[in-house]
Amino acid sequence: MPKRKNLLTTLLISFPAVIVLLLTFHWAAGLRDVVAQAEAVLSLNPQGRQEAGPGVQASGFYTVYLPITMRLLDPAWQPIWGIQTTDYNVLDKAEEAGMAWIRIDAYWKNIEPTNDNYNWSSLDNAISNSIAAGLTPMVDIVTNPTWADADDTHCGPLKDNQYLTDFLTDLVNRYKGAPYNVKYWEIGNEVDHKYDISHQLYPGGGIGCWGDKVAEYVTFLRTAHDAIRAADSNATILLGALTMIGDSDDMNGDFLADVLAAGGGPYFDVVSFHFYNGQEYADYSCADPPGCTITGIVGKATIIRNWLASYPAYANKPLMLTESAYRCGSDGICDSAELQSQANYVPIYHLHSMAADVEAVIWFTLNYPGFYGSSLLDSGGNAKPAYNAYKAMTQELNMYSYHRRMTTAETGGFSDVEGHYLSIGNSAHCWVLWCTGSGSRAIGFSTSLSPSGKFRVVDVYGQNEQILADGDDGVVDGKVTIQIGQSPKYVKNAP
């Protein structure tokens, strides 16, 4: 897993938290009578566990009670934020933004252009620069070389699977130890594309072509699994990423179900999937593929887990979102409104991924142009609004553990407000909220949530900081009013 970063930030968070603890002991006595009357609101998290959430007044304003016990840090906490790039000279920007993961394409046809003749320089550079930037690499195996391909298409079955075994043995042995220490290997990219469409879109390879060749992919996957595991018993193997955009002449919407039915379950440790903007607010509980495969990140994750649950031995396999981004129009050119939307969706997609208990999220891409303008940097290598939003997100949510999506009652009764609750232990609380419609809403937070009765609020860029208290809205009523619009805001209890 990615190494823990930002020790200084952690210490800065921990110190005021200790002060909060001392204040809470003094303050709790005055709340004893109120706490006795509180009723906990129970909510289901994505795995179906019930957690006690903050009590909410009927008016929609929070009545939340801080426990006097807390745990400052979760030693198991791991960041999920990651990136993909085609320019490994800009990874200082990834480090500056607090990223933890990087997905790297290993083009077999370029590394081994002829049998047993290797050129490692490009991959050496990519992995070395990534490690230097503090990123944990996951390496995606793509594009068969012509000499090994059964049909000269750079994708699909091989003339002899021993070619794959030999290549992966040499690949893993080269990078499994210091200074590289690669442990994550992904077997293909968007493997649920069907054979013909993949060659029309990418005749040189790059995406999968196994959608209508499931048995052949299981053989390829098993060969890769066995070779990687033999070379490094500690390696983690990712299923080739799923696009999951429906069942059609071009795509196999049931690809994972078919792989499992064909006996492929033992040959991967993690399910990798992709998601781009579209139908973010559709029914997340939908689990009837293929018609419901584009209902959002949580929807896709639900479908995947339902497929896995059909095989109890595989039910707990983790998920990683190895491509995700907000695209700007069909031409890839982002106007000012699209740039703002792209920035807004940086925390939105990550919070949806947290809600789905996804272990890593790869934004595609860091460098320009990305996929239809999805990059975080512009053509000059400068930060786009989305990059600044990304940097703010990692700073604001560093060391915060995700708990759950807020209920409608907790968002003031407004069905067009979405919110998510996170914390560091039992003392440092964070809510991230935004409007899913075009308007804005006033959400009331009870002053009982914070020992000081105050809240710190920043925008999606971590800017325009406000410290709000009761009465700032002109009414002293034990509540603090926070205006929520389409752009997410981070709300924290202020010491």
VEXDREN-2710 file (C-alpha; in Angstrom, 1 decimal):
% VEXDREN-2710
k/r/px/py/pz
1/MET/0.0/0.0/0.0
2/PRO/1.1/3.6/-0.5
3/LYS/3.5/4.9/2.2
4/ARG/2.0/7.4/4.6
5/LYS/2.9/11.0/3.7
6/ASN/2.5/14.5/5.1
7/LEU/3.8/13.8/8.6
8/LEU/3.8/17.5/9.4
9/THR/0.2/17.8/8.4
10/THR/-0.6/14.9/10.7
11/LEU/1.1/16.5/13.7
12/LEU/-0.6/19.8/13.0
13/ILE/-3.9/17.9/13.1
14/SER/-3.1/16.0/16.2
15/PHE/-2.1/18.9/18.4
16/PRO/-5.4/20.8/18.2
17/ALA/-7.2/17.5/18.6
18/VAL/-5.5/17.0/22.0
19/ILE/-6.7/20.5/22.9
20/VAL/-10.2/19.5/21.8
21/LEU/-10.0/16.5/24.1
22/LEU/-9.2/18.7/27.1
23/LEU/-12.0/21.1/26.2
24/THR/-14.4/18.3/25.7
25/PHE/-14.0/17.0/29.2
26/HIS/-14.9/20.4/30.6
27/TRP/-17.7/20.9/28.1
28/ALA/-19.3/17.4/28.4
29/ALA/-20.7/18.0/31.8
30/GLY/-22.9/20.7/30.5
31/LEU/-24.2/18.4/27.8
32/ARG/-25.0/15.5/30.0
33/ASP/-28.7/16.2/30.2
34/VAL/-28.9/16.9/26.5
35/VAL/-27.1/13.8/25.5
36/ALA/-29.5/11.7/27.6
37/GLN/-32.3/12.8/25.3
38/ALA/-30.5/12.2/22.0
39/GLU/-31.5/9.5/19.6
40/ALA/-28.9/8.0/17.3
41/VAL/-29.7/7.8/13.7
42/LEU/-28.7/4.4/12.2
43/SER/-27.4/4.3/8.6
44/LEU/-26.1/1.5/6.4
45/ASN/-22.6/1.9/5.1
46/PRO/-21.7/0.3/1.7
47/GLN/-20.9/-3.0/3.3
48/GLY/-24.2/-3.2/5.1
49/ARG/-22.7/-2.5/8.6
50/GLN/-24.8/-0.2/10.8
51/GLU/-23.0/2.8/12.4
52/ALA/-24.4/5.4/14.8
53/GLY/-24.6/8.7/13.1
54/PRO/-25.3/12.2/14.4
55/GLY/-28.7/12.9/15.7
56/VAL/-30.7/15.3/13.6
57/GLN/-33.4/17.7/14.7
58/ALA/-36.7/17.6/12.8
59/SER/-36.0/21.0/11.4
60/GLY/-33.0/19.6/9.4
61/PHE/-30.4/21.2/11.6
62/TYR/-27.8/19.0/13.2
63/THR/-27.8/18.0/16.8
64/VAL/-24.6/16.0/17.1
65/TYR/-22.8/15.1/20.3
66/LEU/-19.1/14.6/20.5
67/PRO/-17.9/11.6/22.5
68/ILE/-15.2/12.4/25.2
69/THR/-13.2/9.4/24.0
70/MET/-11.3/9.6/20.7
71/ARG/-8.6/8.0/18.6
72/LEU/-6.4/10.6/17.0
73/LEU/-5.2/8.5/14.1
74/ASP/-6.1/5.3/12.4
75/PRO/-2.9/3.4/11.8
76/ALA/-4.5/1.5/9.0
77/TRP/-5.5/4.6/7.1
78/GLN/-4.3/4.7/3.5
79/PRO/-4.8/7.3/0.8
80/ILE/-6.8/6.4/-2.3
81/TRP/-5.7/9.2/-4.6
82/GLY/-3.7/8.4/-7.7
83/ILE/-2.8/9.5/-11.2
84/GLN/-1.8/8.3/-14.6
85/THR/0.5/10.2/-17.0
86/THR/2.4/9.9/-20.2
87/ASP/5.0/12.5/-19.1
88/TYR/7.1/11.3/-16.2
89/ASN/8.9/14.6/-16.0
90/VAL/5.9/16.3/-14.4
91/LEU/5.6/14.1/-11.4
92/ASP/6.7/16.9/-9.1
93/LYS/3.1/18.1/-9.6
94/ALA/1.8/14.7/-8.4
95/GLU/4.0/14.9/-5.3
96/GLU/2.9/18.5/-4.7
97/ALA/-0.8/17.5/-4.9
98/GLY/-0.4/14.7/-2.3
99/MET/-1.0/11.8/-4.7
100/ALA/-0.1/8.3/-3.6
101/TRP/-0.7/5.9/-6.5
102/ILE/0.3/5.9/-10.1
103/ARG/-0.8/3.6/-12.9
104/ILE/1.9/2.8/-15.5
105/ASP/1.4/1.1/-18.9
106/ALA/3.9/-1.5/-19.7
107/TYR/3.8/-1.9/-23.5
108/TRP/5.0/-5.5/-24.1
109/LYS/5.5/-4.9/-27.8
110/ASN/7.9/-2.0/-27.0
111/ILE/9.8/-3.7/-24.2
112/GLU/10.3/-6.9/-26.1
113/PRO/10.2/-6.0/-29.9
114/THR/11.7/-9.3/-30.8
115/ASN/11.8/-12.5/-28.8
116/ASP/14.1/-12.3/-25.9
117/ASN/15.4/-8.9/-26.9
118/TYR/14.5/-6.4/-24.2
119/ASN/14.5/-2.6/-24.0
120/TRP/13.7/-1.6/-20.5
121/SER/14.7/2.1/-20.6
122/SER/11.3/3.7/-20.9
123/LEU/9.7/1.6/-18.1
124/ASP/12.8/2.0/-16.0
125/ASN/12.4/5.8/-16.3
126/ALA/8.6/5.7/-15.6
127/ILE/8.9/3.6/-12.4
128/SER/12.1/5.3/-11.1
129/ASN/10.5/8.8/-11.5
130/SER/7.3/7.5/-9.8
131/ILE/9.2/6.1/-6.9
132/ALA/11.2/9.3/-6.5
133/ALA/7.9/11.2/-6.3
134/GLY/6.7/9.0/-3.5
135/LEU/4.1/7.2/-5.6
136/THR/3.2/3.5/-5.4
137/PRO/3.1/2.1/-9.0
138/MET/0.6/-0.4/-10.4
139/VAL/1.8/-1.7/-13.8
140/ASP/-0.7/-2.5/-16.5
141/ILE/0.4/-5.1/-19.1
142/VAL/-0.8/-4.2/-22.6
143/THR/-0.1/-4.7/-26.3
144/ASN/1.2/-8.0/-27.4
145/PRO/4.2/-7.9/-29.7
146/THR/3.7/-9.0/-33.3
147/TRP/6.0/-11.9/-33.1
148/ALA/4.0/-13.4/-30.2
149/ASP/0.5/-12.5/-31.3
150/ALA/-1.6/-15.3/-32.8
151/ASP/-3.3/-12.8/-35.3
152/ASP/-1.0/-9.8/-35.5
153/THR/-3.5/-7.5/-33.7
154/HIS/-1.5/-6.7/-30.5
155/CYS/-4.4/-8.1/-28.5
156/GLY/-5.9/-11.5/-27.9
157/PRO/-4.5/-15.0/-27.8
158/LEU/-0.9/-15.8/-28.4
159/LYS/0.9/-18.2/-30.6
160/ASP/2.4/-19.8/-27.5
161/ASN/1.5/-18.8/-23.9
162/GLN/5.1/-19.6/-22.9
163/TYR/6.0/-16.3/-24.5
164/LEU/3.9/-14.5/-21.9
165/THR/5.3/-16.6/-19.1
166/ASP/8.9/-15.8/-20.1
167/PHE/8.1/-12.1/-20.4
168/LEU/6.3/-11.7/-17.1
169/THR/8.9/-13.7/-15.3
170/ASP/11.7/-11.4/-16.5
171/LEU/9.5/-8.3/-15.9
172/VAL/8.5/-9.1/-12.4
173/ASN/12.0/-10.2/-11.4
174/ARG/13.4/-6.9/-12.7
175/TYR/11.0/-4.7/-10.8
176/LYS/9.9/-6.7/-7.7
177/GLY/12.8/-5.6/-5.5
178/ALA/14.7/-2.4/-4.7
179/PRO/14.8/0.3/-6.0
180/TYR/11.5/-0.3/-7.7
181/ASN/9.5/-2.6/-5.4
182/VAL/6.5/-3.0/-7.8
183/LYS/3.8/-5.2/-6.2
184/TYR/0.7/-4.4/-8.3
185/TRP/0.2/-5.9/-11.8
186/GLU/-2.9/-5.4/-14.0
187/ILE/-3.6/-7.9/-16.7
188/GLY/-5.0/-5.8/-19.6
189/ASN/-6.9/-2.6/-20.1
190/GLU/-10.7/-2.4/-20.7
191/VAL/-10.8/-6.1/-21.4
192/ASP/-14.6/-6.2/-21.9
193/HIS/-14.3/-4.5/-25.4
194/LYS/-15.2/-7.0/-28.0
195/TYR/-12.7/-8.2/-30.6
196/ASP/-13.7/-6.2/-33.7
197/ILE/-14.3/-2.8/-32.0
198/SER/-11.0/-2.8/-30.2
199/HIS/-9.1/-3.1/-33.4
200/GLN/-11.1/-0.4/-35.0
201/LEU/-10.5/2.0/-32.1
202/TYR/-6.9/1.0/-31.3
203/PRO/-5.3/-1.0/-34.2
204/GLY/-1.9/-0.7/-32.4
205/GLY/-3.3/-2.1/-29.2
206/GLY/-3.8/-0.4/-25.8
207/ILE/-7.3/-1.7/-24.9
208/GLY/-8.6/-5.2/-24.5
209/CYS/-10.3/-7.3/-27.1
210/TRP/-11.6/-10.1/-24.9
211/GLY/-15.3/-9.3/-24.6
212/ASP/-16.4/-12.1/-26.9
213/LYS/-13.3/-14.3/-26.1
214/VAL/-13.9/-14.9/-22.4
215/ALA/-12.4/-18.4/-22.3
216/GLU/-9.3/-17.2/-24.1
217/TYR/-8.9/-14.3/-21.6
218/VAL/-9.2/-16.7/-18.6
219/THR/-6.3/-18.7/-20.2
220/PHE/-4.3/-15.5/-20.6
221/LEU/-5.1/-14.4/-17.1
222/ARG/-4.2/-17.8/-15.6
223/THR/-0.9/-17.8/-17.5
224/ALA/-0.1/-14.3/-16.2
225/HIS/-1.1/-15.1/-12.7
226/ASP/1.0/-18.2/-12.5
227/ALA/4.1/-16.5/-13.9
228/ILE/3.8/-13.4/-11.7
229/ARG/3.1/-15.5/-8.5
230/ALA/6.0/-17.8/-9.2
231/ALA/8.3/-14.8/-9.6
232/ASP/6.9/-12.9/-6.5
233/SER/4.6/-14.6/-4.1
234/ASN/3.8/-11.2/-2.6
235/ALA/2.5/-9.7/-5.8
236/THR/-1.0/-8.4/-6.2
237/ILE/-2.8/-9.2/-9.5
238/LEU/-5.5/-7.0/-10.9
239/LEU/-8.1/-8.2/-13.3
240/GLY/-7.9/-6.2/-16.6
241/ALA/-9.9/-3.1/-16.1
242/LEU/-13.6/-3.2/-16.9
243/THR/-15.3/-0.4/-18.7
244/MET/-18.8/-1.6/-17.8
245/ILE/-20.7/0.7/-20.2
246/GLY/-23.4/-1.8/-21.1
247/ASP/-24.0/-4.8/-23.3
248/SER/-23.9/-4.2/-27.0
249/ASP/-22.3/-5.3/-30.3
250/ASP/-19.1/-3.6/-29.0
251/MET/-19.1/-4.4/-25.3
252/ASN/-19.7/-7.4/-23.1
253/GLY/-21.7/-6.0/-20.1
254/ASP/-21.5/-9.3/-18.2
255/PHE/-17.7/-9.8/-18.7
256/LEU/-16.8/-10.3/-15.1
257/ALA/-19.7/-12.7/-14.5
258/ASP/-18.6/-14.6/-17.5
259/VAL/-15.0/-14.8/-16.3
260/LEU/-16.1/-16.1/-12.9
261/ALA/-18.4/-18.7/-14.6
262/ALA/-15.4/-19.8/-16.8
263/GLY/-13.3/-20.4/-13.7
264/GLY/-11.2/-17.2/-13.7
265/GLY/-11.9/-16.3/-10.0
266/PRO/-8.6/-17.8/-8.5
267/TYR/-6.4/-15.8/-10.9
268/PHE/-6.9/-12.2/-9.7
269/ASP/-6.8/-10.5/-6.4
270/VAL/-8.4/-7.2/-7.2
271/VAL/-11.2/-6.1/-9.6
272/SER/-10.1/-3.0/-11.6
273/PHE/-12.8/-0.9/-13.3
274/HIS/-13.3/2.5/-15.0
275/PHE/-15.7/5.4/-14.7
276/TYR/-16.1/8.7/-16.5
277/ASN/-18.8/11.4/-16.1
278/GLY/-22.3/10.3/-16.9
279/GLN/-25.4/9.6/-14.8
280/GLU/-23.7/10.4/-11.5
281/TYR/-26.9/10.7/-9.6
282/ALA/-28.8/7.7/-10.9
283/ASP/-30.0/4.9/-8.7
284/TYR/-26.9/3.6/-6.9
285/SER/-28.7/0.5/-5.6
286/CYS/-29.2/-0.8/-9.2
287/ALA/-27.8/-4.2/-9.5
288/ASP/-29.4/-5.8/-12.6
289/PRO/-26.7/-5.8/-15.3
290/PRO/-26.3/-5.0/-18.1
291/GLY/-28.9/-2.3/-18.1
292/CYS/-27.6/-0.6/-15.0
293/THR/-23.9/-0.6/-15.6
294/ILE/-23.5/3.2/-16.0
295/THR/-25.3/4.4/-12.9
296/GLY/-22.2/5.8/-11.2
297/ILE/-19.2/4.6/-9.3
298/VAL/-21.2/3.2/-6.4
299/GLY/-23.6/1.5/-8.9
300/LYS/-20.7/-0.2/-10.7
301/ALA/-19.1/-1.3/-7.5
302/THR/-22.4/-2.7/-6.3
303/ILE/-22.8/-4.7/-9.5
304/ILE/-19.2/-6.0/-9.2
305/ARG/-19.7/-7.1/-5.6
306/ASN/-23.0/-8.8/-6.5
307/TRP/-21.2/-10.8/-9.1
308/LEU/-18.4/-11.7/-6.7
309/ALA/-20.8/-12.6/-4.0
310/SER/-22.2/-15.4/-6.2
311/TYR/-18.9/-17.2/-5.4
312/PRO/-18.4/-17.0/-1.7
313/ALA/-14.6/-17.6/-2.0
314/TYR/-14.3/-14.4/-4.0
315/ALA/-16.8/-12.2/-2.2
316/ASN/-14.2/-10.1/-0.4
317/LYS/-12.0/-9.3/-3.3
318/PRO/-11.1/-5.5/-3.2
319/LEU/-11.9/-3.0/-5.9
320/MET/-9.7/-0.3/-7.5
321/LEU/-10.9/2.4/-9.9
322/THR/-8.0/2.6/-12.3
323/GLU/-9.3/5.2/-14.6
324/SER/-11.7/8.0/-13.7
325/ALA/-12.1/11.7/-14.7
326/TYR/-14.5/14.4/-15.8
327/ARG/-14.3/14.9/-19.5
328/CYS/-14.9/18.3/-21.1
329/GLY/-17.3/18.0/-24.1
330/SER/-16.9/15.9/-27.3
331/ASP/-14.0/18.0/-28.6
332/GLY/-11.9/17.8/-25.4
333/ILE/-11.7/21.6/-25.1
334/CYS/-12.9/22.9/-21.7
335/ASP/-14.7/26.2/-21.4
336/SER/-14.8/28.1/-18.1
337/ALA/-18.0/26.4/-16.9
338/GLU/-16.6/22.9/-17.8
339/LEU/-13.3/23.7/-16.0
340/GLN/-15.3/24.5/-12.9
341/SER/-17.4/21.3/-13.2
342/GLN/-14.2/19.3/-13.6
343/ALA/-12.9/20.8/-10.4
344/ASN/-16.1/20.1/-8.6
345/TYR/-16.0/16.4/-9.6
346/VAL/-12.6/15.8/-8.2
347/PRO/-13.9/15.5/-4.6
348/ILE/-17.3/14.2/-5.8
349/TYR/-15.7/11.2/-7.6
350/HIS/-13.4/10.5/-4.7
351/LEU/-16.1/10.6/-2.2
352/HIS/-18.3/8.3/-4.3
353/SER/-15.3/6.0/-4.5
354/MET/-14.9/6.1/-0.7
355/ALA/-18.6/5.3/-0.3
356/ALA/-18.0/2.3/-2.6
357/ASP/-15.0/1.2/-0.4
358/VAL/-12.7/1.5/-3.4
359/GLU/-9.0/1.1/-2.5
360/ALA/-7.4/3.4/-5.1
361/VAL/-8.7/6.0/-7.6
362/ILE/-6.6/6.8/-10.7
363/TRP/-7.3/10.2/-12.3
364/PHE/-6.7/10.0/-16.1
365/THR/-4.5/12.0/-16.6
366/LEU/-2.0/14.4/-15.0
367/ASN/-0.5/15.7/-18.2
368/TYR/-2.3/17.3/-21.1
369/PRO/-4.6/16.5/-22.9
370/GLY/-5.9/13.4/-21.1
371/PHE/-9.2/11.9/-22.4
372/TYR/-11.4/14.6/-23.9
373/GLY/-9.7/17.3/-21.9
374/SER/-9.6/15.3/-18.6
375/SER/-6.0/16.2/-17.6
376/LEU/-5.2/18.1/-14.4
377/LEU/-2.6/20.2/-16.2
378/ASP/-3.0/22.4/-19.3
379/SER/-0.9/22.3/-22.5
380/GLY/1.8/24.4/-20.8
381/GLY/2.0/22.2/-17.8
382/ASN/0.2/24.7/-15.6
383/ALA/-2.4/23.8/-13.0
384/LYS/-6.0/23.7/-14.2
385/PRO/-8.8/24.3/-11.7
386/ALA/-9.2/20.6/-11.2
387/TYR/-5.5/20.3/-10.2
388/ASN/-6.0/22.9/-7.5
389/ALA/-9.2/21.1/-6.3
390/TYR/-7.2/17.9/-6.2
391/LYS/-4.5/19.4/-4.0
392/ALA/-7.1/20.9/-1.7
393/MET/-8.9/17.6/-1.4
394/THR/-5.8/15.7/-0.3
395/GLN/-4.9/18.4/2.2
396/GLU/-8.4/18.7/3.6
397/LEU/-9.0/14.9/3.8
398/ASN/-5.5/13.8/4.9
399/MET/-5.9/11.1/7.6
400/TYR/-9.7/11.4/7.6
401/SER/-11.5/8.0/7.5
402/TYR/-14.7/7.8/5.5
403/HIS/-17.9/6.8/7.4
404/ARG/-20.9/7.2/5.2
405/ARG/-23.1/9.2/3.0
406/MET/-25.4/11.6/5.0
407/THR/-29.1/11.0/5.0
408/THR/-31.6/13.5/3.6
409/ALA/-32.6/14.4/7.1
410/GLU/-29.0/15.2/7.8
411/THR/-28.8/17.5/4.8
412/GLY/-31.7/19.6/6.1
413/GLY/-34.4/17.6/4.4
414/PHE/-33.2/18.7/1.0
415/SER/-33.1/15.8/-1.5
416/ASP/-30.9/17.9/-3.8
417/VAL/-28.0/18.2/-1.3
418/GLU/-25.5/15.4/-1.1
419/GLY/-23.1/15.1/1.8
420/HIS/-20.5/12.7/3.2
421/TYR/-19.2/12.4/6.7
422/LEU/-15.6/11.6/7.6
423/SER/-13.5/11.9/10.8
424/ILE/-10.2/11.4/12.4
425/GLY/-11.1/9.2/15.4
426/ASN/-13.9/10.6/17.4
427/SER/-12.8/14.3/17.6
428/ALA/-11.9/15.8/14.2
429/HIS/-15.1/15.8/12.0
430/CYS/-15.5/16.7/8.4
431/TRP/-18.5/17.0/6.1
432/VAL/-18.3/17.5/2.4
433/LEU/-21.5/18.8/0.8
434/TRP/-22.8/20.1/-2.5
435/CYS/-26.1/20.7/-4.3
436/THR/-26.9/18.2/-7.1
437/GLY/-29.3/20.7/-8.6
438/SER/-28.8/24.3/-9.9
439/GLY/-29.7/26.2/-6.8
440/SER/-28.2/26.6/-3.3
441/ARG/-29.4/25.6/0.1
442/ALA/-28.8/26.8/3.7
443/ILE/-27.9/23.9/5.9
444/GLY/-27.9/24.4/9.7
445/PHE/-25.3/22.8/11.9
446/SER/-26.0/22.7/15.7
447/THR/-23.4/24.5/17.7
448/SER/-23.3/21.3/19.9
449/LEU/-21.2/19.7/17.2
450/SER/-18.2/21.8/18.0
451/PRO/-16.8/22.6/21.5
452/SER/-16.2/26.1/20.3
453/GLY/-19.6/26.3/18.7
454/LYS/-17.7/27.3/15.5
455/PHE/-17.1/25.7/12.1
456/ARG/-14.4/26.1/9.6
457/VAL/-15.6/26.2/5.9
458/VAL/-13.6/26.3/2.8
459/ASP/-14.4/26.0/-0.9
460/VAL/-13.4/23.2/-3.4
461/TYR/-10.0/24.9/-3.8
462/GLY/-9.4/25.0/0.0
463/GLN/-9.8/28.8/-0.2
464/ASN/-12.2/31.5/1.0
465/GLU/-12.0/30.2/4.5
466/GLN/-14.7/31.2/6.9
467/ILE/-14.9/30.5/10.7
468/LEU/-18.7/30.7/11.3
469/ALA/-20.5/30.9/14.6
470/ASP/-24.0/31.2/15.9
471/GLY/-25.5/34.6/15.1
472/ASP/-23.4/35.1/11.9
473/ASP/-26.7/34.8/10.0
474/GLY/-28.4/37.4/12.1
475/VAL/-30.2/35.0/14.4
476/VAL/-28.8/33.5/17.7
477/ASP/-30.5/30.1/17.8
478/GLY/-27.8/27.6/18.6
479/LYS/-27.3/26.9/14.9
480/VAL/-24.7/27.9/12.3
481/THR/-26.0/28.4/8.8
482/ILE/-23.8/27.3/5.9
483/GLN/-24.7/28.0/2.3
484/ILE/-24.2/25.0/0.0
485/GLY/-24.1/25.3/-3.8
486/GLN/-23.0/23.1/-6.7
487/SER/-19.4/23.4/-5.9
488/PRO/-18.4/21.2/-2.9
489/LYS/-17.5/22.7/0.4
490/TYR/-15.5/21.2/3.3
491/VAL/-17.0/21.8/6.7
492/LYS/-15.0/21.0/9.9
493/ASN/-15.6/21.5/13.6
494/ALA/-13.4/24.4/14.6
495/PRO/-11.4/24.2/17.9
END
